[in-house]
């Protein structure tokens, strides 16, 4: 791992205490050009992770609080008539940034949730017969409350599939929480880290991840995982080819963070639970333990 990335990890670990695995998965997701979904209860540190990640990487950051009255234009932008020029002028929404935090995304209506589909997949906004590209890099980090909480709208499968990884922070351990309780803060706000990288450096890291090698044996291993989810009557739907491509990208990013230019089956196994957990539903509607799948499917 490069010294800059070591500094990034160090800064983030000082803010998000006791969660090195989740921090690494978040960086893996960004370097793989994916989007991240964090599902947990309020007050765990989801928003803090998003802000800290953007700050330490030197990226622009904007936050949208999803509510049931939020409209697509509040996220994408709107065209307003300008009387001086006698024409409509486009006012970009918060989507035009490097890191977009969609806070409590499942409190928005399905109409507003669907506004994210194009920007997450195509990284562009199509409005008023014009297509406007989003900044590069572009990373959506969405938080989601438990679906059984009041006022939530479950994300459809098409929306969930746009998220490369899903993680949960969970409660801090004893030592981390004691340190957190003893910290001085202003109005409960954590101290943000300092910038280590910048947008151009992040783009270069993403390009280096693209160059990480994959062998035919590894691709056969990924194909075996995909096929296992599609056969039998285990799941309502198996993993799609797009999910398979996402799995390879995530494994390459995980290997890159290990300082390697080649991918191992262990890299696939490391990211598979976070990639497949929100995409697979068993026939009885429950989520299956992803570690069970890894142990069940042999590596060719």
Secondary structure in CASP SS format (residue, H / E / C, confidence):
PFRMAT SS
TARGET T0000
AUTHOR 0000-0000-0000
METHOD secondary structure of the structure
MODEL  1
X C 1.00
X C 1.00
X H 1.00
X H 1.00
X H 1.00
X H 1.00
X H 1.00
X H 1.00
X H 1.00
X H 1.00
X H 1.00
X H 1.00
X H 1.00
X H 1.00
X H 1.00
X C 1.00
X C 1.00
X C 1.00
X C 1.00
X H 1.00
X H 1.00
X H 1.00
X H 1.00
X H 1.00
X H 1.00
X H 1.00
X H 1.00
X H 1.00
X H 1.00
X H 1.00
X H 1.00
X C 1.00
X C 1.00
X C 1.00
X C 1.00
X E 1.00
X E 1.00
X E 1.00
X E 1.00
X C 1.00
X C 1.00
X C 1.00
X C 1.00
X C 1.00
X C 1.00
X H 1.00
X H 1.00
X H 1.00
X H 1.00
X H 1.00
X H 1.00
X H 1.00
X H 1.00
X H 1.00
X H 1.00
X H 1.00
X C 1.00
X C 1.00
X C 1.00
X C 1.00
X E 1.00
X E 1.00
X E 1.00
X E 1.00
X E 1.00
X C 1.00
X C 1.00
X C 1.00
X C 1.00
X C 1.00
X C 1.00
X H 1.00
X H 1.00
X H 1.00
X H 1.00
X H 1.00
X E 1.00
X E 1.00
X E 1.00
X E 1.00
X E 1.00
X E 1.00
X C 1.00
X C 1.00
X C 1.00
X C 1.00
X E 1.00
X E 1.00
X E 1.00
X E 1.00
X E 1.00
X E 1.00
X C 1.00
X C 1.00
X C 1.00
X C 1.00
X C 1.00
X C 1.00
X E 1.00
X E 1.00
X E 1.00
X E 1.00
X E 1.00
X C 1.00
X H 1.00
X H 1.00
X H 1.00
X C 1.00
X C 1.00
X H 1.00
X H 1.00
X H 1.00
X H 1.00
X H 1.00
X H 1.00
X H 1.00
X H 1.00
X H 1.00
X H 1.00
X H 1.00
X H 1.00
X C 1.00
X C 1.00
X E 1.00
X E 1.00
X E 1.00
X E 1.00
X C 1.00
X C 1.00
X E 1.00
X E 1.00
X E 1.00
X E 1.00
X C 1.00
X C 1.00
X C 1.00
X C 1.00
X C 1.00
X E 1.00
X E 1.00
X E 1.00
X E 1.00
X E 1.00
X E 1.00
X C 1.00
X C 1.00
X C 1.00
X C 1.00
X C 1.00
X C 1.00
X C 1.00
X C 1.00
X C 1.00
X C 1.00
X C 1.00
X C 1.00
X H 1.00
X H 1.00
X H 1.00
X H 1.00
X C 1.00
X C 1.00
X C 1.00
X C 1.00
X E 1.00
X E 1.00
X E 1.00
X C 1.00
X C 1.00
X C 1.00
X C 1.00
X C 1.00
X C 1.00
X H 1.00
X H 1.00
X H 1.00
X H 1.00
X H 1.00
X H 1.00
X H 1.00
X H 1.00
X H 1.00
X C 1.00
X C 1.00
X C 1.00
X E 1.00
X C 1.00
X C 1.00
X E 1.00
X C 1.00
X C 1.00
X C 1.00
X C 1.00
X C 1.00
X C 1.00
X C 1.00
X C 1.00
X C 1.00
X H 1.00
X H 1.00
X H 1.00
X H 1.00
X H 1.00
X H 1.00
X H 1.00
X H 1.00
X H 1.00
X H 1.00
X H 1.00
X H 1.00
X C 1.00
X C 1.00
X E 1.00
X C 1.00
X C 1.00
X H 1.00
X H 1.00
X H 1.00
X H 1.00
X H 1.00
X H 1.00
X H 1.00
X H 1.00
X H 1.00
X H 1.00
X H 1.00
X H 1.00
X H 1.00
X H 1.00
X H 1.00
X C 1.00
X C 1.00
X C 1.00
X C 1.00
X E 1.00
X C 1.00
X C 1.00
X C 1.00
X C 1.00
X C 1.00
X H 1.00
X H 1.00
X H 1.00
X H 1.00
X H 1.00
X H 1.00
X H 1.00
X H 1.00
X H 1.00
X H 1.00
X H 1.00
X H 1.00
X H 1.00
X H 1.00
X H 1.00
X H 1.00
X H 1.00
X C 1.00
X C 1.00
X C 1.00
X C 1.00
X E 1.00
X C 1.00
X C 1.00
X H 1.00
X H 1.00
X H 1.00
X H 1.00
X H 1.00
X H 1.00
X H 1.00
X H 1.00
X H 1.00
X H 1.00
X H 1.00
X H 1.00
X C 1.00
X C 1.00
X C 1.00
X C 1.00
X C 1.00
X E 1.00
X C 1.00
X C 1.00
X C 1.00
X C 1.00
X C 1.00
X C 1.00
X C 1.00
X H 1.00
X H 1.00
X H 1.00
X H 1.00
X H 1.00
X H 1.00
X H 1.00
X C 1.00
X C 1.00
X C 1.00
X C 1.00
END
